Amino acid sequence: MEEKEDQGHLYGYGDPSAKRSKLQEIVEQREKDVALAKSQKAGEDLRKEVLKFKAEFGAPQSLVDDCISEAEKTPWKLALAAEFKRASPSKGDISPDLDAAEQALQYSKVGASILSVLTEPKWFKGSLEDLRNVRIRTQEWAQKEGRRRPACLRKDFLVDEYQVDEALAHGADTVLLMVSVLSKSRLQALVKYCRDNSIEPLVEVVTTQELEVALSVGASVIGVNNRNLHTLVLDKNRTAAIAEELQGRVAFGAAERTKLLALSGLATAEDVAQCRAIGCSGVLVGEALMRAVDPGAAILSMMAAPASEALPVAPGAVLVKVCGVVRQEDASCAIGAGANLVGVIFAKSKRQATAVVQEVRRFGERGERLLRVPEKSLCARSGALRRACQRGPLVVGVFMDQSVEEVAERAAAAGVDAVQLHGGEDVAFVKELQKRLPDTWLIKVTHLPPGEASGELKELKESLLSYGEVCDALLLDTAVKGSHSGGTGVAFDWKVAQRCQEEWGVPVIVAGGLTDSNVAELVAGVNPFGVDVASGVEDSPGIKNAEKTPRYVREAKRARLSS
């Protein structure tokens, strides 16, 4: 085989000026790891461990027949590969303290067909013991329940047959082979070795050139990584492009029927629906499940058909907003813990900043705003906002008693996703702003006095219903001594929020006096659409506490599960 045919698809081939990529750095380290492992345990001894595991726990399952094909017959119409990874090169720590077997069990109970386990230790903080524990724990559960267990995938950077044996000795049913790091001859040898050991590998591609290589070695299961690990850039359209190319080859007899999976960047029911529409046989979801407070609920939401846009907002994940964010590290801390909305102050405030916009976009891996979806009712619009937040955190620009011209100009210039009006802006102001910023989500704040509420609240009800005709979400905050500047650290009567939602059908975000210590009580007792904090997690104005902020986010989300 000519060198170009064998290696021409590899990153930097023929370009002596190409710099070493992150992926190449990882692979070089794994090659060293393999050499070290071989020096510590001979291949013959490892093979004995493979046979011992098989004798005790059974042979590998068929990735195609037992897992993917069976999943395609279910209402989901495709297989879910649910992934366990504690960290990644692009996002750093995700959930470093989670137990692999316990997480995998939650995935299994709601229908995951494949359990993908990262075993690379340095950048992903995984291990082969994670894989073994996942296999044994889920197999015990499946036997007890009388169900077929999910297949276990070793997700790693495989370059040597020794690593296939390691996977088999620790319970894998399949392994990932990445075309981007393997020559054609090396890929061919590894595919053969897998099949000689009764497992079908998942062969990963990123480009159409890599697809050509995968097909040339007879790959039966191909996964498209929407993230180019050489550059760490995410492109969700990559799977559709590869699917179109593959379907064209199948239609003209140039390739046999191949199972295609989408492998990265999926987080919503809409993402999964798109994969169904382009003919995918499965999807792999990792980060969205690792960050979810309830992975099972996240799976059921994601794998079901997209919710009707007209449905009212059902109890679900509470939207969590952290406001008054100035520093990029505070934004990163909040969204890393799962905050959905990050508030940036554009009004006169000690918490004024715009630099966090790029940090939030970087985390969400997007270069543009998440655009508003117009709907007829407040409940439908609030539901659309919640679904938008599933795609990634949004930046909210907070304005107060500024001209409509200034709000529109500054919001557009900063590129915020949403505008929060915190002052005395009336409905006419909101309508005019909506004309100027039709693709921007609009949130209006209504202020309440601190302490226990009294009376029928007729004026409040009329105000909320009026604003609800034009806004995407409504927020209740506390006003002190005629001030409506927010950040008072004082709570209003939460029963008012409960009444808004239960009696008037108005979903509300609650702010005022919230902290990491009391937000769970609010969420469990009132079940608000969202919660908002600023001073309650600060050491000083604009300086968020690195422990209180993530604890506030986690407490809010966990409380919804038990409410």
N, C-alpha and C positions, 0 to 999 in steps of 0.2 A: 504494500500500500504506500502510495506517495505521501511524503510528509504533509503536504498541503491538504490532501484529502483527510489525513488522520488528525491534524491539529489546526486546520485553517479556521475552524469556528471558535477557537479559544481566544479569550480576551487578550489583546495586544499582539496577536500573531502577526509577524511581518512588520511590526512597528517598534523599532528599538528605542524610540523616545517615550513609549507608553510607561506611565508610572504604575507601580504595584497597587492593585486595588485592595479594598478591605477583604473581599472574598479570597483573593490570592493569599493575603496574609493569614487568614483563618485556615486555609487549606495547607499552607506550609507548616503551620503549627500542628495540624492533625497528622501530617506525615511524620513529624517528630514524635507525636504521641503514639502512633502505631509502632514505630521502631522501638520505643521504650517498652511498650506492652509486650512486644515479641521477645525482648530481652529478658522479661520477667516471667513470661509463660510461653512455653513452646507451643507451636501450632497443633502438635499431636495431643497435648494435654487439653488444649481448648476444644478440640474435636470431641474428646471424651466428655467434656462438660455439656456439649451440644446433645450428645446421645443420652446423657443422664437426664437432662431437662426434658427431652422428648419422652423418655420412658416414664417420667413422673407426672408430667402435665399434658402430654399428648402432642401430636404433630401440628404443624402450622395449618391455619385455615387457608382456603383459596380466596385471594383478594378479589378476584373477578366473580367467581360463581357463588361463594358463600356470603360475600359482603356487598359488592357494588351492584351486581345483577339483582340480588334479592331486595336491596334498598330501592331500586328503580321501580319495583312493583308496589311499593307503599304509597300512601297519599302524598308523601313528600316528593316522590318521583325522582329522587336522587339520594346519593349517600352523603352523610355528614362525617367528615373527618374532623373530630374535635381535638384541638391541640393543647398540650401542656408545655409551656415555656416560661421560665421565671424571668428571663431578660432577653434582650436582643441588641445587636450592634446599633440599630437605628433609634431605639427608644430607651436603651439602658434598662434599669430595673423596671419590671412590670409588676410581678407579685413574687418577690424572692422567697417569701416564707411559706408559701403554699405547699401542701403535701400532695405529691403526684398521684398516689393511689386514691386518696379521698376525692380529689378533683375529678379523676377519671371515672370514679364510681358515679358521681353526679352526672357526668356526660352520658354514661351508659344507661342510667335509669330512664332517660327521656328519649333514647333512640339513636344515639351515635353508632354508626356502623364501623368506624375506624377510630382508634385512639392514637394520635400522633404524639410521640414523646421525644422531645429534644434531649439528646444525650451529650452534646458538646459542653464541656465544663467551663471554659474561660469566658466566652462571650454570652452564652445562653444559660449558664449555671445549671446544666443538667448532668445526668449520670446514667450509666447502665443500670445501676440499682433502681433508679426511677422506673426504667422500663420493666425490669423484673417485678417490682412491686405492683405496677399497674396490671401486668398480665395475671399475676397470681390472685390479686384482690378481685379483679373483675371476673375472673374465671370462677372463683368460689361463689361470687354473687349470682352469676348466670346459672351455675349448676343448682344452686338452692332455689332459684326462681323457675327453673325448667326452661330457660331461654338460651338462644345462641349468644355466645359472648362476642363483643366487638373484636375486630382484628387489631393487632398492635403493630404500629409502624415505628421503626427506628428512624428518626429524623436527625440526620447528621451529615457530615461531609465525608462520604465514603470514597476511598481511593484504593483500597486493598481488600482482597478476599478475607483476610484476617478479621476485618471489621464486620463482614457478613457472618462469620462464625461467632463473633462476640454477640451480635444481635440474636442469633439463634439460641445461644447459650443463656440468653436473658429473656427469652419468651417472645421474640418478634415473629410476626407472620409475614412481614414484608419490610423492605428497606427503601430509602430514597437514594436514587442515583442521579446526580446532577450533570447534565450534558455540559454545562458551562465550565466544569472543572476537570473533565475527563476527555482524553483523546478518544477517537472513535474506536480504536483497537482496545483500549482499556475498558471502555463502556461495554463493548461486545463481550469481552472476557468476563466482566462482572455480571452481566445479564445471564450468561451461560452458567456461571457458578451459582447464581441464585436459583435458576431452574433445576440445576443438578441437585439442589438441596430442597426442592419442592416448594419454593416460594417465587411469586411473581413480583418483581420490583416495580415501584412507582418511579417512572423516569421523568425528571423535571426539565422543562425547556423554558426559554425566555424569548427566543427569536425564531423566525421561520427557518433560519439556517440551522439552528439547533433542532427544530422539529424534523428537518430532513435527516439529520444524523440519527435521531431517535427512531424514526421509521426504518432507516436503513439497517438497524440492528434488530428489528422486529419487536420493538416495544409494544406491549398490549395495553398498558395503562400509562397514560401520559398526563402529567400535571403541568399547568402553566403558572409559573410564578409571576404575579403581577408586579413584583418588586425585582428590579435588576440589582442583585447583590454586589455587583462590581461597583455600582454607583450609589446604591441604596435608594434610588428613585422609584416611586410607586406610580404605575400607570394601569388603572382599572380597565382600560380598553384593550389591554394586551390579550386577555383571554378570548375576547370576541374576535380579534384579528386572527389568532391561531385557530380558533374553532372554524372560522370561515375557510381558512386554508386547508384544514384537515377534511372538512366536509366536501370540498371540491375534489380532493384526491380520492375520497371514498366513492363519490358519485361517478368518477371516471375510471374506477377500478385501479387507481394507482396506489391505493392503500387499503388494507383490510379494515373492518370495523374495529375501531380503537376506543377504549374508554377514556374520556377526557375529564379532568378535574381542574377546577380553579383553586389556586393555592394561597392567595394572599390578598389582604386589603378588603376583606368582606366583613360587614358589620351590621347590615340591616336586612329586613325582609325583601326590600326592593333589590338589593344586591343579589340575593339568592334567586329571586324571581327572574332577574336578567340572565343568570346562569342557566336556569331551566329553559328560558326562551331560546338560547343559542345552542342548546343541545348538550350541555354538560351532564355527565353521569354522576358527578359529585362535587362537593365544595369542601375546602379546608378552612376552618375558622380557628384562630388562635388568640390574638390579643383581646378581641372583644369579649371572649369568654373568660380569659384570665383576669380581666378587670371587672367583670360583672360580679355584683354582690350575690346574685342567685344565678349561677350558670345554667341551671336547668330551665328556669323561666326565660332566660335570654335565648336559649336554643329553641324553645317552643315558639317564641315570638318571631325569631328569625326564619325558621323553617316553614312556618305557616304561610298561607297566601297573604299578600299585603292587606292590611286592614282597609276597610272602606273609608274613603275620605270623609264621608258624611256622618260617620258614627261619632257619638259624643265621646269625650275623653274618659276612657275606662281607667279604673285604678291600675296603676303601673308604676314604673320607676319614677320617683319624685325628681323633678328638675331641681338641680342644686346650683345656685348662683353664689359666686364669691365676688363681692363688689369692692370698688376702691383699690384696685390692683395697680400698683405703680411699677414694681420691679419685675423684670423678666423671670427671676428665680421664684418669685411668689406665684406668678402665673403658671410656671412649670410645676410647682408643688401642688397647686390646686387641681389642674387638669390631669396630672399624673395620678391623683387620688380618685378621679372620676367626676370632677365638677363639669357641669354642662354649659354653664354661662359664666363668662368672666367680664365683670363690669369695669369700665375705664371712665373716669370722670372727666367730662369736658366743661362742666360748670366750674365756677370758682370754688376751689376746694383744696385742702391739704393733701388730697389723694389724687392729684391730676397727673395723667400720663397717657401717652399713646404708643409707647415703644412695645407694649405687650402684644399688640395686634400681630406682629410677625411671629412672635413666640407661639401664640395659639395656632396660627396657620401652620407653622412648622410641625407642631405636634400632630395636628390633624392631616398633615401631608396634602395640603391644598394650596394653590396659588391665588385663588379667588374667593370671593364671599360665598357663603351658603345662602342662596337666594330664597326670598319669601315665596310661599305658595298661597295664592289667593283662595279663600274659601268663603262660604256664605254666612256661617254662624261663628260665634266666638268659640264654642266647643270644638268645632271642626278646625278652626285656625290654630287653637291651642294644641290640638292633636297633631297638626302639621308641624308646629314648632317642636314638639317633643320628638317627632320622627326625624326632623332635621338634626336635632342634637344627637341622635344615634349615629349620625355620620361623623360626628366630631364636635368638639366644643365650639361655641359661638362667642364672638366678642360683642359686648353690649356697650354702646356709647351712651353715657348718662348726661343729660342736659337739663337745665332748670331755668325757666323764665328767660330764655334767649329768643331772639327773633327767628322766625321760620327760615329766613334766608341763611342766618348763621348756622342753624342746626343742620340744614340740608347741605350746605357747603362743607362744613367741617366733617360731618359724617361721611360724605362721599370721598373727601380727600383722605381720610384716615382708613377707609375701607372696612368700617365696622359692619357686622352682620345685622345688628339690631340697634334701635334707638329707644332709650328709656326716657320718658318725659317725667321729670320729678317735681315740676312746679305747678303753677296755676293754669297751664295750657288747657283751653277748652276744646270741645269737639270740633269746632270749625278749624282750629289750629291743626288738630290731628289730620283732618281731611285734606287740608292744604299741604301738609307735610307728606302725606301719602301720595299725592299727585306728583310731588317732586322726587320722592324716593319710593317708587312703586315696588321695588324688589327688596326693600329693607323691612325686617320685622319691626313692629311698633309695640312698645309696652308702655302703658300709662299707670302712674302711681296715684293712688288715693290715700289721703292721710287721715288717721284716726287719733283721737286723744288717748293718752295712756290710761291704764286702769280699766275697771269694769265698765262695760257699756250698758246703757239703759235706753228704754223706749223701743219703738218699732223700727227705727233706723230707716224710715221711709226715704229720707233725702239721700242716704248712702245707696240704697237700692236703686233709686232712679238714676243716680250718677253712674253707677257701675253698668247698668243696663244700657245707658246712653253711650258710654265709652265702648262698651262691648260690641256696639254696632260697627265700629271702625277699627278697633285695635286687635292685635293678635294675642295679647295676654294682658292681664291686669294684676297689679301688685298693691298690696296693702302695707302701709308703713306707719310708724308712729310719728306724730307731730308734737313738739313740746313748746309751749308758750307761743303759739302762733307760728312757729318756724316749721317749714317743710323741707329742710335741707337734708334730712336723713342722717344716718350714722349716729343717732342719739344714744343707742345702747339701751333704749327703754322699750318695753313691750306694750302692746295694746291687748285688749281682751280677745283671746284666740277663739272664743265662742262665736265672735262675729264672722271670722273666716269660715267656720263650720256652717254657720247659717247661710252665708253666701253660696256655698256649694250645695248644701243639702236642700235648702228651701228655695233658693232663687236660681239654681242651676248655673251659677257663675264660677268657673274655676279660677282660683286665685293663687298668686305667689305671696308668701308671707315674709315680711321683713320686720325689723325692730326688736332689739333685745335678744336676738338669738345668739347662742354660743355653742361650742362643742358639747357642753354639759346639758343643755335643755332642748336641743333640736330634735332629739329622738322622742321626747315627750310630746312635742308639737305634732310630729309626723304620725306617731302612733295614735294620738287622740283625735286629731283633726283631719288627717289624710289630705293635706293641701296639694294643689297641683305642683307647687314649687316652694322652695325656701331660699332666703337671701340673707347673706351676712356681710358685714364690713368690719365695724369696730370690735365685734364679738370675738374675732380671732386675731386681733392685732396686739403688738407690743407697744406701738405708738402709731399715730396717724400715717397710713400708707405702708407700714412695715408689718407684714403678716408673720404670725408665729408658725414656724415650720412643723410644729407638732400639733397645734390646735387646728390648723387649716385642714390637713388630711383627716384628722379625727372627726371634725365637723361633717365633712363629706361622707365618710364611712358611716357615721352614726345616723345621718339622715336616710341613707339608702338602706341600711340594715333595718331601721325601724319600720320602713314601708313593708318589708317582708312579713313582719309579725303583726301588722295592723289589720 
